[in-house]
Amino acid sequence: MDQDLTTEIASDQKYFSLFRRYCKPSCYSDEHYIPTFLRLKFLEKNSNRSLTWVDWSRGGPHPTRFMRTDVTVELLERMRSGRTCKYNGKTTNVCSLFARKFYPNTLDRLLRFAPKVMRFN
């Protein structure tokens, strides 16, 4: 986000007042207001994509938080495959570089399974 866009977001009164009035009880500026505002007002500056894989399948105002036992080879494979994306005008199957919402106790399993999924030792 550049300084001009930051200024636009900070000075917005029209959309933020609607956000505060209607987005209840569990709405968050960083996950709901800012992406919506950018889509409405600055579509050409919004890439409408992310390098971060997030699981919204369980519904609610927050993405899924993964616990230690959730981290499996199958989960990591699901994050890395099954879709194609554009990167610098070329098609690729590597769509996400990061993933969100893992509890700290998942690290050992992530480190153990990632080499199997990503095929490195």
N, C-alpha and C positions, 0 to 999 in steps of 0.2 A: 504494500500500500504506500503510495507516495504522499507528500505533504498536502497537495491539493485535495486528494480524496479524503485524507484524515480530517481536513478542515470542513469539508462538506458533511461528513458524518457527525462531527462534533457540533456543527451549527444547525443541523436539521431539527426542525420543530414539528413539521407536518407529519412525517411518518413515525417519528419516535413517540409522539403523543398518541397516535393510534395504536402503536405497539404496546404502550403502557396500559391503555384502556382495555384492549381486547385480548391480549396475549396473557391469559391467566390460567392456572396458577403457576405453571412451571415453564416460563419462557426465559431465555437467556440471551443477552445482547450478542455475545460472540457466536452463538450457534444459530440464532434465529433472526434477530433484527439486522445485523450487519450484512449477512448474505442476501436477505430479502431486499434491503435498501439498495445494495449494489446491483442486483438484478433489475430492479425497477428504474433506477436513475442512471446507471452507468454500465449498461449491458456490454458495451464495446470494451470496457476495461476489465470485465469479469471473464475469466477463462472458463468458468462453469465446470471445473474439474478439480481434482485434488490428487496429490501424490500420496495421500494418506488413506489407507483402507480403514473403514469404520463399519461396524455391524449395527444397523438400525432395526434389525428384523424383530426384535422383541417388543418394539413399540415404546411409547413414552417419550419424555422430553430429553432423555440422555441415551447415548449409544450403549451397547452392551459392555459391561466390564468383565473381563475374563479372569477367572480364578485359575489356580495352579492345575487342577484336573481338567480344565477346558482346553489346555494347550496340548494338542496332539499333532501327529504328522498330517492327519486329515484336515485339521483346521488350517495349518500352514499352507497346505496344497490348495485349499479353497481360496485363501487370500491371494495366492499367486497365479491362479489359472481360471479359465472359464470365460474370459472376455478379451477383447482386443481394444487398444487405445491408439490414439495418434500422438506421436512425439516428433517434433520438428518436421511435420508433414509426412512422416512415415508410420506405417502400421507396426505395432509391437504388441507382444503379449505380456510385457512387464508394465503393469499399470500403476502399481503402488510401490513406493520405496519404504514406507513406514506404516505402522498400524497403531491404533489408539486403544487406550483403556485396559491395560494389563496391570494386575496387582503386582507388587514387588516380588512376591513369592513365585511368580511364573518364570523368572529369569533362568533358573537352572534348566527347566524343560525347554525353553526357547533356545538356549545355547546347545542343548543336546540334540534337538530335532532339526534345527535349521540346516546343519550341514547335509543331512539326508535329503531334505527337500530341495535345497539349492545346489546339491551335487558338488560340494567341495569338502576337503578334509582339513 
